[in-house]
Amino acid sequence: MTKRSSKSDDVSQIQAIDVHGHYGIYYQVRILPLKNTFMTGDAATVVDRARRSNTEWTIVSPLMALMPRFKADAVAGNEEAARVVPQTDGLLQWVVINPLQPKTYEQAEVMLRHPRCMGIKIHPEEHGYPVKEHGRAMFEFAQKHKAIVLTHSGEENSMPEDFIPFTNDFPGARLILAHLGCGWDGDPTHQVRAIQASKHGNVWVDTSSAQSILPKLIEWAVSEIGVERLLYGTDTPLYVAAMQRARIDHAEISAGEKRMILRENSLKLFGSLLPKK
């Protein structure tokens, strides 16, 4: 039986590593303009919220590279992030690859060598392509560069199970499926089942989904795939970072398991890529 944390277990002092953040202007035409402003936050705002949630590093992709849906300029977004992230203590970068913008591959060739770049971000939903059609080229590229990939997952173009043939064929690529519990069909198990179908131990899931507030979801995932497969993510500034942090701090799992989700698993995955402070 999993050891449950007690009031004497103080995990609030653990400096977290947030693998899934953004910064910039959130823009979706299908929602109210006021709600877009709620989900917007510049780099300074993201860092301030992270510090108040005792988070050492937040790995971000610029919203400019992802939005508006189907019309984002990932090339310009990557250029902006290459300027903003090195100037902002506490931020690290995902370089965005959009296969519909081939120049993003050229950018990734260069930016993956930068000490503040942790890997590749892909977003089939915002960029508008099925991963089934473009995944092989992206994961072949990731394996060539021994790169970690973070992907949005859970909607029709990015179902978690659709990534697994590529991670199985390219074991040198490492994949983080975003948004534990997210499923456009209402099924919260997709990310966990995808990890169970992977063959090489090269797939993880982050906790950044709004679904993580469901009672027992995180606890269930730990029991199904092991705590080693979970990484802390917030999707800041879209969600309140402190809320996402509280969900892990108060999860019904042991203090050691919380430490692994908040920090230790990321230290192991990213290793020497993480800067020394």
Secondary structure, 3 states (H helix, E strand, C coil): CCCCCCCCCCCCCCCEEEEEEEEECCCCCCCCHHHHHHCCECHHHHHHHHHHCCEEEEEEEEHHHCCCCCCCCHHHHHHHHHHHHHHCCCEEEEEECCCCCCHHHHHHHHHCCCCCEEEEEECHHHHCCCHHHHHHHHHHHHHHCCCEEEECCCCHHHCHHHHHHHHHHCCCCEEEECCCCCCCCCCCCHHHHHHHHCCCCCEEEECCCHHHHCCCHHHHHHHHHCHHHEECCCCECCCCHHHHHHHHHCCCCCHHHHHHHHHHHHHHHHHHHCCCC
